Amino acid sequence: MGSFKRPHAFDPLDLEIIDLVYEVAWEQVSARQPSHDTAENEERQASLRKRVFALAGDGGVDFDTLLNRVLASLLNLLSTSPTERDYV
């Protein structure tokens, strides 16, 4: 029988840190790859938000650690060719 994976709940401080990391990362993305297409930006922001939450993991959230993980994943993504990269 399959297992049920319970959704992870972040405490309010974790959510605040996640939001700050998202804001800093979005500034980096939009500075390196500016877009004036609102729909494209919304897709890129949604993708980035999912990435930040995925990298936040299950433990406590530390701003510096999470920001480093997110920026490292973005640098890897930005260094690939445009056909290989997702949004963000």
CNS distance restraints for C-alpha pairs under 8 A (distance, minus, plus):
assign (resid   8 and name CA) (resid  58 and name CA) 6.85 0.50 0.50
assign (resid  10 and name CA) (resid  14 and name CA) 5.71 0.50 0.50
assign (resid  10 and name CA) (resid  15 and name CA) 6.13 0.50 0.50
assign (resid  11 and name CA) (resid  15 and name CA) 6.34 0.50 0.50
assign (resid  12 and name CA) (resid  16 and name CA) 6.23 0.50 0.50
assign (resid  13 and name CA) (resid  17 and name CA) 6.26 0.50 0.50
assign (resid  14 and name CA) (resid  18 and name CA) 6.06 0.50 0.50
assign (resid  14 and name CA) (resid  60 and name CA) 6.90 0.50 0.50
assign (resid  14 and name CA) (resid  61 and name CA) 5.41 0.50 0.50
assign (resid  14 and name CA) (resid  62 and name CA) 7.92 0.50 0.50
assign (resid  15 and name CA) (resid  19 and name CA) 6.07 0.50 0.50
assign (resid  16 and name CA) (resid  20 and name CA) 6.29 0.50 0.50
assign (resid  17 and name CA) (resid  21 and name CA) 6.14 0.50 0.50
assign (resid  17 and name CA) (resid  61 and name CA) 7.02 0.50 0.50
assign (resid  17 and name CA) (resid  62 and name CA) 7.29 0.50 0.50
assign (resid  17 and name CA) (resid  63 and name CA) 5.77 0.50 0.50
assign (resid  18 and name CA) (resid  22 and name CA) 6.11 0.50 0.50
assign (resid  18 and name CA) (resid  52 and name CA) 6.91 0.50 0.50
assign (resid  18 and name CA) (resid  53 and name CA) 7.15 0.50 0.50
assign (resid  18 and name CA) (resid  56 and name CA) 7.41 0.50 0.50
assign (resid  18 and name CA) (resid  61 and name CA) 7.57 0.50 0.50
assign (resid  18 and name CA) (resid  63 and name CA) 7.48 0.50 0.50
assign (resid  18 and name CA) (resid  66 and name CA) 7.93 0.50 0.50
assign (resid  19 and name CA) (resid  23 and name CA) 6.26 0.50 0.50
assign (resid  20 and name CA) (resid  24 and name CA) 6.30 0.50 0.50
assign (resid  20 and name CA) (resid  63 and name CA) 7.93 0.50 0.50
assign (resid  21 and name CA) (resid  25 and name CA) 6.04 0.50 0.50
assign (resid  21 and name CA) (resid  52 and name CA) 7.52 0.50 0.50
assign (resid  21 and name CA) (resid  63 and name CA) 6.64 0.50 0.50
assign (resid  21 and name CA) (resid  66 and name CA) 7.10 0.50 0.50
assign (resid  21 and name CA) (resid  67 and name CA) 5.53 0.50 0.50
assign (resid  22 and name CA) (resid  26 and name CA) 5.94 0.50 0.50
assign (resid  22 and name CA) (resid  48 and name CA) 7.25 0.50 0.50
assign (resid  22 and name CA) (resid  49 and name CA) 6.38 0.50 0.50
assign (resid  22 and name CA) (resid  52 and name CA) 6.46 0.50 0.50
assign (resid  23 and name CA) (resid  27 and name CA) 6.28 0.50 0.50
assign (resid  24 and name CA) (resid  28 and name CA) 6.48 0.50 0.50
assign (resid  24 and name CA) (resid  67 and name CA) 8.00 0.50 0.50
assign (resid  25 and name CA) (resid  29 and name CA) 6.24 0.50 0.50
assign (resid  25 and name CA) (resid  67 and name CA) 7.40 0.50 0.50
assign (resid  25 and name CA) (resid  70 and name CA) 7.20 0.50 0.50
assign (resid  25 and name CA) (resid  71 and name CA) 6.64 0.50 0.50
assign (resid  26 and name CA) (resid  30 and name CA) 5.94 0.50 0.50
assign (resid  26 and name CA) (resid  45 and name CA) 7.19 0.50 0.50
assign (resid  26 and name CA) (resid  48 and name CA) 7.44 0.50 0.50
assign (resid  27 and name CA) (resid  31 and name CA) 5.97 0.50 0.50
assign (resid  28 and name CA) (resid  32 and name CA) 6.21 0.50 0.50
assign (resid  29 and name CA) (resid  33 and name CA) 5.78 0.50 0.50
assign (resid  29 and name CA) (resid  34 and name CA) 7.54 0.50 0.50
assign (resid  29 and name CA) (resid  88 and name CA) 6.66 0.50 0.50
assign (resid  30 and name CA) (resid  34 and name CA) 4.74 0.50 0.50
assign (resid  30 and name CA) (resid  35 and name CA) 7.19 0.50 0.50
assign (resid  35 and name CA) (resid  40 and name CA) 7.45 0.50 0.50
assign (resid  35 and name CA) (resid  41 and name CA) 6.69 0.50 0.50
assign (resid  36 and name CA) (resid  41 and name CA) 7.63 0.50 0.50
assign (resid  37 and name CA) (resid  41 and name CA) 6.20 0.50 0.50
assign (resid  38 and name CA) (resid  42 and name CA) 6.19 0.50 0.50
assign (resid  39 and name CA) (resid  43 and name CA) 6.38 0.50 0.50
assign (resid  40 and name CA) (resid  44 and name CA) 6.15 0.50 0.50
assign (resid  41 and name CA) (resid  45 and name CA) 5.97 0.50 0.50
assign (resid  42 and name CA) (resid  46 and name CA) 6.13 0.50 0.50
assign (resid  43 and name CA) (resid  47 and name CA) 6.15 0.50 0.50
assign (resid  43 and name CA) (resid  87 and name CA) 7.05 0.50 0.50
assign (resid  44 and name CA) (resid  48 and name CA) 6.10 0.50 0.50
assign (resid  44 and name CA) (resid  87 and name CA) 5.05 0.50 0.50
assign (resid  44 and name CA) (resid  88 and name CA) 5.12 0.50 0.50
assign (resid  45 and name CA) (resid  49 and name CA) 6.06 0.50 0.50
assign (resid  45 and name CA) (resid  88 and name CA) 7.49 0.50 0.50
assign (resid  46 and name CA) (resid  50 and name CA) 6.30 0.50 0.50
assign (resid  47 and name CA) (resid  51 and name CA) 6.24 0.50 0.50
assign (resid  47 and name CA) (resid  87 and name CA) 6.53 0.50 0.50
assign (resid  47 and name CA) (resid  88 and name CA) 6.65 0.50 0.50
assign (resid  48 and name CA) (resid  52 and name CA) 6.17 0.50 0.50
assign (resid  48 and name CA) (resid  88 and name CA) 6.20 0.50 0.50
assign (resid  49 and name CA) (resid  53 and name CA) 6.31 0.50 0.50
assign (resid  50 and name CA) (resid  54 and name CA) 6.04 0.50 0.50
assign (resid  51 and name CA) (resid  55 and name CA) 6.10 0.50 0.50
assign (resid  51 and name CA) (resid  70 and name CA) 7.38 0.50 0.50
assign (resid  52 and name CA) (resid  56 and name CA) 6.08 0.50 0.50
assign (resid  52 and name CA) (resid  66 and name CA) 7.75 0.50 0.50
assign (resid  52 and name CA) (resid  70 and name CA) 6.27 0.50 0.50
assign (resid  53 and name CA) (resid  57 and name CA) 7.10 0.50 0.50
assign (resid  55 and name CA) (resid  66 and name CA) 6.90 0.50 0.50
assign (resid  55 and name CA) (resid  69 and name CA) 6.90 0.50 0.50
assign (resid  55 and name CA) (resid  70 and name CA) 6.88 0.50 0.50
assign (resid  56 and name CA) (resid  61 and name CA) 6.23 0.50 0.50
assign (resid  56 and name CA) (resid  66 and name CA) 6.18 0.50 0.50
assign (resid  57 and name CA) (resid  61 and name CA) 7.95 0.50 0.50
assign (resid  61 and name CA) (resid  65 and name CA) 7.89 0.50 0.50
assign (resid  61 and name CA) (resid  66 and name CA) 6.91 0.50 0.50
assign (resid  62 and name CA) (resid  66 and name CA) 5.98 0.50 0.50
assign (resid  63 and name CA) (resid  67 and name CA) 5.92 0.50 0.50
assign (resid  64 and name CA) (resid  68 and name CA) 6.05 0.50 0.50
assign (resid  65 and name CA) (resid  69 and name CA) 6.27 0.50 0.50
assign (resid  66 and name CA) (resid  70 and name CA) 6.13 0.50 0.50
assign (resid  67 and name CA) (resid  71 and name CA) 6.00 0.50 0.50
assign (resid  68 and name CA) (resid  72 and name CA) 5.93 0.50 0.50
assign (resid  69 and name CA) (resid  73 and name CA) 6.17 0.50 0.50
assign (resid  70 and name CA) (resid  74 and name CA) 6.17 0.50 0.50
assign (resid  71 and name CA) (resid  75 and name CA) 6.04 0.50 0.50
assign (resid  72 and name CA) (resid  76 and name CA) 6.28 0.50 0.50
assign (resid  73 and name CA) (resid  77 and name CA) 6.21 0.50 0.50
assign (resid  74 and name CA) (resid  78 and name CA) 5.87 0.50 0.50
assign (resid  74 and name CA) (resid  88 and name CA) 7.24 0.50 0.50
assign (resid  75 and name CA) (resid  79 and name CA) 6.04 0.50 0.50
assign (resid  76 and name CA) (resid  80 and name CA) 6.78 0.50 0.50
assign (resid  77 and name CA) (resid  85 and name CA) 6.08 0.50 0.50
assign (resid  77 and name CA) (resid  86 and name CA) 7.92 0.50 0.50
assign (resid  77 and name CA) (resid  88 and name CA) 7.73 0.50 0.50
assign (resid  78 and name CA) (resid  85 and name CA) 7.31 0.50 0.50
assign (resid  78 and name CA) (resid  88 and name CA) 7.79 0.50 0.50
assign (resid  80 and name CA) (resid  84 and name CA) 6.21 0.50 0.50
assign (resid  80 and name CA) (resid  85 and name CA) 6.29 0.50 0.50
assign (resid  81 and name CA) (resid  85 and name CA) 6.52 0.50 0.50
